[in-house]
Amino acid sequence: MGTPKEKAQADQEGSVRACHPHIPWEVAGGPLAERMNNPRNAGYQGYYSGEHHSGRDEYARAAAHLAKVRAVLENRRTGATGELVGGGAPRAAPARGLVQPSR
């Protein structure tokens, strides 16, 4: 509840007491790196958890959700911006031995 600015302020204030941040899909689909900065800037060094409850294609959507969170963490580790290139869900790599259809 509240405006985006109020939500960001609440994230910042609550981050000092965070013991396990949960990242809902709505956040993973938006300014994820920015939102994950709040706990980080407050000194948080623990685990993050993704929450995804769409009721449809749960395994595939949870995998995309996790990939977005991992991309932010990996980009931080390597000094990149923390955003996924193109902003969308990552595409799965083809299995070995399978031929990709031409487009």
N, C-alpha and C positions, 0 to 999 in steps of 0.2 A: 504494500500500500504506500501511497505517496508519490511524489514527483520523482523523475530520475535523479535530480539533484539531492532530494531528501534521502533516497535510497543509497546513493553514493556516500553521503555523510554518515548514515547509519552503519554502512559497511566499514568506513574508516574508524568510527568510534568503537564498534564492536570487535574489530580486529585485534585490539590489544588483549582481549580476553579469550580469543579463539583457541580452541584446543583441537578442533577437527573441522575445517571448513567443508561444507557441502556445496557443490556447484550444480545448480539446476540447469536443465537444457536451455531454458530461456536466456541464461547468462552465457552459456557456451555458444549460443548462436548470435550473441551480440559482442559487446566490447570485452571479450574474455581476458585478454592480457591486462587491460586496465583494471578490471575488477579483481584479478588475482594479485595485483600489486598492493592492494590494501593490507592483507595479512602479511605479505612479504615486507612491506615498509614498516609494519609494526613489530618486525623481528621474528615472525612465525617461520619455523623451519621443519614443520611436520608434514603429515600426509594430507592429501586432498581426496575428496570423494565426489563422484559424479552421481547425480540423481536424474533418472530418466524413467518416466512412467506414462508413456504414450498409449500403451496397450496394443501397439501394432509394431511388428518387426523389431521386437525388443532387442534381440541379440545384435542385429546389424546397426541399429540406432545407438545402442550403448557403446558399440565398438567405435563408431564415428565420434561420439561424445568424448570417449576416453582419448581418442587420437588428437582431438583438439586441445585437451588439457595437457597431454604429453608434448604436443608441439610447442606450447607456451613454455613449459619447463625446459625443454631441450634448447629452444631458442635463447632462453635466458642463460643457460649453461654455456652456450657457444658465443654469446654476446650479440645475438641477432635481436630483432625487434620484438619477438614474442607473438607475432601474428602469423597465421597460416597464409601462404601465398594464394591469392585468389579469394580468400575468405570463406571458401566452401568446405564441405567435408572432404577429407582426403579420399582418394580412390585406392582401392585395393590393388596390390601388385598381382599380375597374372601368375597362376600356378605354373610350375616348370613343365615343359613338354606340351603345353596347350598353345594353340595358335590363336592369336588375337584376330577378330574379324576386322577387315578393312572398313574404313568409314568414308 
